[in-house]
Amino acid sequence: MPKSTNRRTIVRVALWAALIVGLPLGLLLFTWILTLPDVSVLAKSNPTSTNLMESRQDQATQQGRAIPRQWIWVPLSRISLHLQRAVIAAEDGAFLRHEGFDWEGIKDAAWFNLGSGAMKRGGSTITQQLAKNLYLSPERSFFRKAREALITRSLEHHLTKERILELYLNVVEWGNGVYGAEAAARHHFGKSAADLTMDEAAWLAAILPSPRRHDPLRKTEALARKQQHVLRWIHRVSTPPAPHAR
């Protein structure tokens, strides 16, 4: 067989293979994108539940346990500025500057994980964590991370930074069955989120990476060091968005 004929045959086979493989993948991707949540509704309405809350409830049911849900929604104007600053400082110091992804933070986390030989840091922003809490499962996979990235961009596109922070502070897990700043303030300190001191806010921010492990709040030496770090970090981040009444 002439070389030119052989080459045409190979190209034809390659094109058919690409079509056979690519078409189903394209349809799958198209369907996958169509099923992404409509985050624009969050601009004017609050979620009635989150995927994380439902996941925790399912886990408790499977284990034969009952965990009452403590969750009280409050506007950002009724959440202490101390807590707003503490959470931004501890979780996402570049929150007001990035558009959903802190590339420097991601790079630093990657280098840290490479050096430690384990996935100890994720580099997730507040917006990414909100996307995960609201809509996604706790599994770690490429497709879940890709979905998280698309939802994160959509949140940043449709919502203001103030609204993203308000949503995050109202749905983030702060103990066993404890969600949001108001429930956390009452559960851990017996007061409203509006009345939290800087010291108390730093404690709440310090337990965010492992809220259930630190419930009830035990001021261990390790946690105290983290709380002191948060207090120092507070002065390095920008002031959070000015709250307004809703």
N, C-alpha and C positions, 0 to 999 in steps of 0.2 A: 504493500500500500504506500503511495507517495506520501512524503512528509506533510504536504499541505492538506491532503485529505485526512490524515491522522490528526492533525492539529484542529481541523474543523470539527471532527468527531468529538474530540476532547472538550472543545468549547461548547458544543451543543449539549453534551452530557452535563457539563458544569452548570449551564444555564437552566436546564431542566431540574437539576438537583437544588439549585438556589430557589427556583420557583416552588418546588414541592416542599422544601423546608421553610422558606421565608414566608409563604402565604399564610400557613397556620400560625406562625409566630406573630406575623403582623396582625392577624385577626385577634389573637390572644391579647396582644398589647393594646389594640384598639378597645377591646372589651374591658380590659383592666383599667384603662384610663377613664372610660365611661362610668365605671363604678366608684370613682373617687368621690368622697363626700363633698357636698356643696357648702363650703365654709363661709360663703357670703352671708348666710342666714345668721351667723354669729355676730354680725355687726349690730343687729337690733334685737336678738333674742338670746337667752341663756340656755345652755344645754340642760336637759332634765336628768341626765345621767352621763356616765362616761364608760368607755370600753374597759378602763382599768377597774372601775367600781364593779362592773358586772363580772369581770374576771376574778376579782377577789371574792365576790359573793359565791361564784361557782366553785372556787377552791374550797371555801369554808363548808359549803353544802356537801361536797364530795367527801370531806373529812368528818362529816357529822357535827360540825360546829355552827353556831349562830353568832354572827357579828353584827350588832346593830349599827346602822350607818349614821354617823354624825356629820351633818352637812348643812350649813346655813349660808345661803348666798348673800353677799353684801357688795355694794358698789365700791369702787376703788377709793372714793372719798371717805369711806368708813374703815379703811385699813391704814394703820399707822404708817407714816412716812418712814419711820425707823425700820419697819418690816419690809417695805418696798425696797429700800436701799440695801438692807442686809441680804435679801434674796438675790438681788441683782449682783451684789458684790461676791456672794458665795457661789452662785450658779452660772453667771454669765456677765462678766464685767464689761463686755463690749456690746451689750444688748441694745443700747441706744444708737450704736454706730453701724452695726451690720444689717444685712437684709435677710436674715434667717440663718446664715451660716458664718461661724467665726473661723475663718480659714487658718488664722494663726493658732487658735486654740486646738483645732483639729490636727495641725502639724505637730504641735507640742505634745498632744496626747499620743500621737503615733510614735514619736521618738521615745516617749516614756515607756509605752507598751513594748516597743522593740527592745529597749534596754532591760526591762524587767522580765521579758519573756512571757508576759501574760496580759490579757485585756483588762487592765485595772482602771483605765481612764477612757472616756468616750468622746469628750470634746463637744457634747451636745449643748446647743443653745436652749434658752428658755422656750423659743418658738418650736424647736424640734421636740422638746419634752412635752409641750402642750399637744402637738400633733399626735405623739405616741399615746399620751394619756387619754385623749379624746376618742381616738379612732382605731388604734392598732393593738395587736396582741404583743405579749412580752417576748415572743420568740426572737431569736437572732438569725436573720437570714438576709441574703442580698436583696431579695424581692421586698422584704419588709422595710429595709433601709431605703430602697428606691422609692417605695410608696411614701415613706416618711418624708423624703426629700421633696417630692411633688406636693404633698400637703403643706409642708413648711413654706414653700414658695407661695402657695395659694393663700395661706394665712397672712403672710407679709404683704401680699398684693391687695387683699380685700379689707384688712383691718389696720387700725392705727396701733402704734406701739403701746399706747395707753390701754387700749382694749385687749391686746394680747397679754399684757401684764395682769390686767383685771381678771381675765379668764384663767390664766395660770394660777394666780393666787387663790382663786376660788375652787379649783378642782384638784390641785396637787395633794398627794397623800401625805398626811402628817401624823400617822399613828395607825393602830389597828382599827379600821373602820372610820378613821378620822380624815375628813377631806376639807380643804379650804382653810383660809386664815381665821375666819370667825370661829369655826368649830375647834381649830387647833388652839387658839388663844383661850377659849373656855375650858378645853380639855386639860391643857398643860398648866395654865396659870389662873384659871377661874375668873377671867375678865374678858371684855370685848377686844376685838382686834384693833379697834380705834385707840385703845388705852395702853397698848403695849409700849414698854420702855425700850430704849436702844439695847440694853443688856438682854432683856427677854427676847427681843427680835433676833438678836444674834444667836441665842440658844436655838430658836426655831429654825433659823437658816442652817445652823450647824448640823442638825439631825436630818436634813432633807435627803442626803444620799442613802440613809438607812432608817427611815422613820419608824418602821415597825419594830426594828431591833432596839430602838431607844424609847419605846413606849412601855411603861410610863417613863417620863424624863428622868434619867439618872445622870447626874453631873459627875461623870467619871473624869479621870485625869486626861485621857485622850480626847474626850468630847470638850473638856474645858479648854484644851489647847486649840481645838478647831474654833471654838467660840471666840477666843482671843484673836485668832487670825481674821475671823469675819469682822470683828470690831476695827481691826487695822485696815482691812480691805474697803470698808465702807467709805473711808475718807479718800479713796483713790478712784472711785467711780463717779460718773456724772449723776446729777440729781435726776430722779425718775420723772416721768411725764407728770405735769401738774394735774391732779385729779379734778373731776367736776361732778356735780350731782347728777344722778340719773332718775 
